[in-house]
């Protein structure tokens, strides 16, 4: 369901509110389905199974009564309190598999390119033939790999379409391919060699490429395993139960306060309205997490904008529920003869006070809270530098320059604007390159200027843009990729992005901080900067194809989640439709921006409170498409598994996989 911000259509939860009875029926149905799954996950081991029935919103005797509301509270509390421990255990197991598979994957890439060079030097065939030979073994290994065997809890999650087994889609497709069998090509028996860490190994081509394929598939499977568990236990279970806990607590409180003389009627009606809206959001949330990721054009969850806007609205509404409920409690007095008339507690996840694995590193992030006037002063400096860049961009648009020169000058402007933005807000950027980057890049030949390079950063905040410009001109990155100077990139940018910052509104007109309308700025990005702008209300296919075509001339940059996240450790699945159109010869460089979310959070809606602090950028080793992207055969081309792998790389570099202290 498209979101209102993108297309002007009504969000699903707003549509549901037009028929409250139907909405509550769907809410009850979704709740029972969650309980059915949670039973297998161990949340209710001490419960009588007969008690695991969700009290309906309306029964034969009328609306839900006090015992029903109390039971709802106990059911959700059991899940809410059990999720953090179970999440830690599930993620620890998945991370260990991913950690073990990582070195073998990078070694496999080095072997692949050493053998590839020998293959071409011998005249045994061209690059396309070598890739075909490798992919035939890749599909064969995929079809004959051992399937993942889930435990009872994960099997229940898979039946409910909340989770998926690693490589389940790809294995089913590979098994059905008629070309799975590897042919008797005489080149398979030719001997090749590779040298790693001073040790030389000789073996037939088939043995070497089989080892590369198996190492890569192990890494992809481990990545999808980790990403799926993270989506399930963080995005769905932890976040969902945190919001749900507030809903059930506030619903029970409303029952006690909704009596003559206890609280003012307008406040009670407002609280009831917010509760119904929150329940409708939960219905959309349940549906979003059951999205089928195998489709290239999903409905909601796998397109980051729709999902993160929904969860942002859920966070804002949950905070409003807490504030409204607690204001009523203070108004009537806690207790009121009933223990349940007490203030609603904010869940730790929604206020950034959590413990466990895969959380923000403590040494990065916001450094200080600024006073209002200091924030305004810094924001003013930012607006001035942005306005000046907008003026220069307009002049470049009208200048008599060739396309390459205009883009070069525009790129220098963006680099300068990024640096000025970070200075204005006192944001420090530290770039850390993974040591494995250099040997892998050397084997790939990343610095020869002939490779199609695509930078793939995380997207935790709108500050990602100026930080990325700083990274692209940093000595650390230039040395890693073998560039003598910063290279202009082609960026896949969302339309109307300029409207996310400060703007001046006069009647129906709106001027961005760049001194032009958002629509004019989009046009300048296309004409001057040669960016590729993506309108989410339209088919993304032609736009991403334009990005791919531009990779022949420029390095590329795209944020694969498609939008900023709603809370610090949220990580929606990457948009696999992007990976479905990438060429096999692309080299992808993942980057993670640690600590950046707290500098400019997405919540509340329209937030412009930008904070000083430290951002640590981790540059992962390059990941070649030739070995890592699935062959473009039938529905393998959806690249669901590859997208999950890159999400796992982001997760393990963005967040701390070890327990927090």
C-alpha angles and dihedrals in degrees: 000000000000117000124242094240091061108039109007091248123133116262116245094249090055090052090050091055090062087072107034094179093055091043092054091047090054090045091054091046092051091046092053091049090053091050091050090056095041091056090067092047093064100250092124103036091130093048130095104248089226088065094059094094121120111234106240121238090237129020136173090283093052135260120002113288133217096274089051093051091047091051091050088054093051093048095050093042090056090055094040093052094042100048101076095055094043091046091054092051095046094047093045090056094046094045092052090056091048093047092053093048096049102078092046091053094053090046089051091055091052090050091048094056095043091053091043092057091051091047091054094042091053091052090237089141143307130285093268092055092048091052090049091053091050094047093051088059091042092056091044092053090046093051093047099041122119110265119238113260111209126205120241094273096051091041088058090049090052093049088052089050091238094115136021136212116252113265091355093132096042095046092052091051094045092051090055096049114109090211096059093107112090112233126235095255110171089222090071091077097049112113121241132174140212133190123211126170091351095306120114121206126190123196142141116286092248094055093048096048091044089056090050092049094048093047090050094047091049088054094047091048092048090047094051090046092054095042092049092050091047091051090048101044101032109026095035112021104031098037094037095049091047092057092039092053090058091047094053093043092049092045091055091046091051090054090057096043097044094091129111112277098007100099137354114278099230091056092048092048091049091051091049091050092051091048092054090048090050091050090051089051089053089055090054090044091054091049093047092056091053093057114135105242093196090078118091090213107044124182106233126327101056093051103075098212098061095044099045092046088053094049091044089054089047091054093047092048093046091054090049090050091053093048094046094046093048092047088056092048091053089046095056097028127255116278101016086189092304123091091213093064095092137116118287113245119228111239112248092236092061094050098041098250103121136131131207140064129331097028131135116290109254097225095063136059135049114015101187146356111244127216117246096256094047090050090049092049092052092044089053091055089051093050091050093052090045092049091051092050090051090053091050091049091054090051091050090051090058098040123107097243134133117252096256095050093046091051092047092054092044090051091052088052091054092048090052092046091051092052092046091050092053091048091049092056097033094242115165118207122202117188118207119185118203108244089230089063094080102054092043092047091049093054092046092048091232095167098054093092092235101093126098101237123193121186112212112193130177116253110218098140143009086250085074089088099061090038091054091052089052091050093050091059097039118118089231095059095039090054093046096052094037098244122148092205138006111289123217110249134204110234129201100222131182117242119252090021090135088065091066092078131061114313141176118237122198111175108301092347125093125190119194124219087264090069096249136078119274089250092053091048090053089053091050091050089055098041102035106024094031090226120157111238121205123207108202092205089068138056109289094205100090091043096054090045088058089053090052092050091051091056087077088069108024140024110261134227129192137159101230097199087061098221144027119282126252098229135018101265099032112124115177118196114274118255102265091190086075092055090047091068100039115114117247091239094060119117113214123206113195119206130189124203106209118204097004099118094069090054092063113005121197092226131113101039111262093016113173098171102125117184136200119245149108127303117192113201116203116199111203124208115277115270114209118220092217092070101024109041113078117249114270096248120134113309093347083088091077086079093207090150095048091049089052090051092055090048088055091051089053092047095051093049099037099047134039108256092194123083115276117241 
